Amino acid sequence: MSTLTIDHTSRWFGNVVAVNDITMEIAPGVTGLLGPNGAGKSTLIHMMGGFLAPSTGSVTLDGTPIWRNEKAYHEIGLVPEREGMYDFLKGHEFVLANAELHGLPDPGAAAQRALATVDMEYAQDRRISTYSKGMRQRVKMASALVHDPSVLLLDEPFNGMDPRQRMHLMELLRKMGDDGRTVLFSSHILEEVEQLASHIEVIVAGRHAASGNFRKIRRLMTDRPHRYLVRSSDDRALAAALIADPSTAGIEVDLGEHALRIQAVDFTRFTELLPRVARAQGIRLHTVSPSDESLESVFSYLVAA
């Protein structure tokens, strides 16, 4: 069993800070690295995989630095989001090359096992240039598994996969976690992480925002202030009725939009209150729409919390 430790780690490129003083521990099992696009997930994973050096801080595997540590590379499998594949090779040739680079005693058998693990035997003799996005993801996965690593790092692994392929990969990663391997995958989709990860680390704008199981992260997101745009048959009467309730922290009448902008601090209570008040006052609701439901706004709240 292996544990990855990120200790006050930062990484910058010129004047751009991609990862900013992050500390976390990735233990055996399946961990989801959740955050919007551009949050720094790929940079962090590349440091964990030994492909980038930290600018400050440290990234270690069982207490040993990963950067320029050849032994650590033998314990880590990396599935990057961006593809740097040799399209002229056949799938089997690509995985075999990785097995040979690792100096495995029987590279041919190892390549065959890895291809079977990801259900790619049927296409192993086709050139990678003919593969779909989902097939490319799976052959990258096979190359990462060929040396039987104790740590597996996957950057947005479900991109481009159809539902059957996604389910198969989820089952595989879940089994690997149950077997005691350390599996970390990144995603910007909360529901994707919910289905697979037993533990979640949230990052946004290069900073560590939250940590915990799915229920804790979902609760943090749900309990944050929500903003709504509401149009009704009588905005002023509706505002007067809602503002008296503690579930709303503020209501603004937007004359340009002919609507109310409402900040709700108790999401569950407010969603029950609004239709009840409208019915009691005889007010018709024309529009009820969240105005801050982007992932960026949700994660930004977690950073500030």
N, C-alpha and C positions, 0 to 999 in steps of 0.2 A: 504494500500500500504506500502511495506517495502523496505528499502534500506540497502544494505550491504556496509560497509566501511572497506577497508583494508588500514591501516595507517603505513607506514614505517615498514612493517612486514617482518621478516626473520624467517626461520626455518632451523635448521641444525641437522644432525644425526651424532654424533661424530665429525669427522673432515670434513664431507661432508655437504656443504651448498646446500640445496634443493631449498629454496626460499630466495632471496637476496634483502632486502630492497624494497619491492613492495608497492606502493601506488596506489589505484584505488577505484572507487565507482561503485557498481552494482545497478542500479536503476530499477524500474518496467519496464517490457517489456522483450524481449528476447536478451540476451547478449551471444556472442560466445567467448569462451576462446581458442585462437588459438596458437598452438606451436608444434614443433616436439616432437617425443617421448623422454621422459627423460627431458623435459623442466622444470618440476616442477608443472605441471597442477594438478595432483592428490593430491599432498601435499597441494597446495593452496585450493583446493576444500574441503579437509578433515578439514582444519582449519576453513573454512567458515561454515562447517557443525557441528563444535563443537567436532570433533573426534580427533583433534590434537591441542595442545596448541602452540601459537607462541613462538619462542625463544626470540624474541624482537618485539616491536611494538604491534599493537592491531588489532583485527578483531571484529567488532561490528555490531549489527543489530539494526537499528534505535537508535544508540547511546549507546546501552547496550552491554557489552562484551558477546560473545557467549560461550566461554570456561567455562564449569561447571555452565552454566546458564540453569536450567531445563525449564524455561518458553520459552527460545529461541528455544529449541528443538521441542516444540509444533508448532512452526511457520515454521520449516524447514523440507523439504523432501529431502533425499539424495539417488541417484541411483549410487552406486559405480561401477567402471569398473571391479574390481576383485570380484569374486563371493564367498560369504561365506554363502551358502544356505544349508538348511536341505533337502537333496535330497529325504529322506524317506517320507517327507510330501507331501500331495496333494497341488496343487496350491491354492485352496480355504483355506486350513488349514494354509498355510504360511501367506497369507494376513490377515486372521482372527487373527492369533497370534499377528501380528503387531498392529491391531486395538485394541486388548485387552491390549497390553502393553501401549498404549496411554490412556487407561481408557475411551474409548468412550462410550457414553450411550447405543448405539445399535451397538455393534461391528459387528454383522452378517450382518446387512443392509449396514454398511459402507464398509465392505469387498466386498459385492456384487456390490455396486456402483463402487468401484475402479476397479474391474475386468471387469465390463461392459465398463468402460471408456477406457481401453486399449484393448478391444476386445479379452478378454481371457475367457469369460464364457464357450465357447465350450470345453475348456481343463481344467477347474477348478477341475475336479474330477480325473485327472490323476496325478501320482506322478511326482514330479519335475525331478527325475532321467530320465524320458522318454522325457523331453523337449529338443527341439533344442536350439541353442544359442540365436536365435531371440525370442523364447518363454520365455526363462529365463530372457532376458532383459525386456520383457513386464511384467512379474510377479513381477520383482523387482520394476518396475515403479508403479505397482498397490500398492505394499506395501508402497512405498514412498508417494503415493497420498491418502492413506486410511484416514488420519486425516485432509485432506483438507488444506494443508499448504499454506501460503502466499508466501513462497520462495521454489523454486525447484532447486536442484543442480544435474546435471547429468554429469558423467565422461565417455566420449566416448560412448554415449548411442546407436549409430547406428551400432556399431561393431556386425557383425554376423546377421544383419537383411537383409531380402530379400527386393527387391524394393517396394513391396506393404506394408510391415511392416514399412519400412523407411518413406514412404509417409504418412502413417497413424499417425506415431509418430510426424512427422513434423507438420501436421495439428493440432494435439492435443497441441503441445507446442506453436504454433503460436496463437491458440485460448486462451490459458492460459495467454500469454503475452498481448493479446488484452484486456483481462478481468482485467488487472491491477496487475497480479502476477509478481513477480520477478523471472525470469527463466534464469539460467546460465548453458550452456552446453559446454563441452570441446571437441576439435577435432584437429586432425593434418591435416585435409583436407580442404583447402581453399574453394573449391566449395560447400562443405557441409555447411560451415558457411554462405556462400553467400546466399544460398537458404532460410535461416531461420532467421539469426540474424539481428537486426536493429542496433546493436552496437557491435564492436569487440575490445577485448583486446588481445594483442599479447605478449607472454612471451617466452623466450628462455634462456636456461642455468640458470634458476631461476631468471632472471631479466625481468623487464617490458620493452618491446621493442617498442611498438606503441599502439595507441588508436584512435578509430574513426569509421566511418561507412565503409561499404565495399568498396566504391569508393576510399576513402582516403587510405585504406590499400592496395588495388590493385595498386593504383598509386605509392605508396612508393615502392612496389615490382617491378613494371615495370620500374620505373625510375632509379633503382639502376644500377651500371655498370654490363654489361653482358660479359661473356667470351665465345668465340666460337673457335672451332677447324675446320679449313677450308682446304680442299684439292682441288687442281685445276690443270688444264693442264699447268699453268704457275704461280707458287706461287709468284715469285719475281715481275713480272709485275703487278699482282693483288695487292700485298702489296703496291707498289709504287703508284697505282691509289687510293687506299683506305686511305692511311695515310694522304693525303692532305685534307681529309674531316673532319670537326670538330666532326662528330659523333663517330670517333674512337680516343681513347686516347693512344693506343699503339699497335704495331704489332711485333710479334716475329716469326722468321723463325725457326721452329723446324726441324732440319736436321734428327734427329732420326725417327720422325713420318712422315717425308716428308709432312709437313703441316704448316699452319700458325696458330698462337695463337693470336687471336684478342680480344682486350678489347673495347667494344662499350659503350659509355656513353650516347648515345641517341638511345634507343632501336628501336623506330618507324622509325627514319630516317635511321638507319643502315640497317634494314631489307628491306627497299625500295632501298637503295643505292647499296647493294651488287649485286643483279641480274642485275641491270641497268649497273653497271660498267663492270661486266663480259660480258654482251652482247655487249657493245660498244667496248671492247678490244678483242673480239673474244676468250674469255677464257671460257673453260668448267669447271663447278663446279662439282666435284666428291663427296665431303662430306661437309656438313654444319651442325655441331652439337653443341649444347650448352655444355660447359664443367663444368658448375657450377650451374645446375638447381636443385640440391637437396634441400629439405626443410631446411636442416641445414644451407646451404650457404645463402639462401634467408633470413632466420631469423637472422642469424649472421650479415648480412649487416644492418638489421633494428636496431639491438642493437648498432652498431657502428655509425649509422647515427645521 
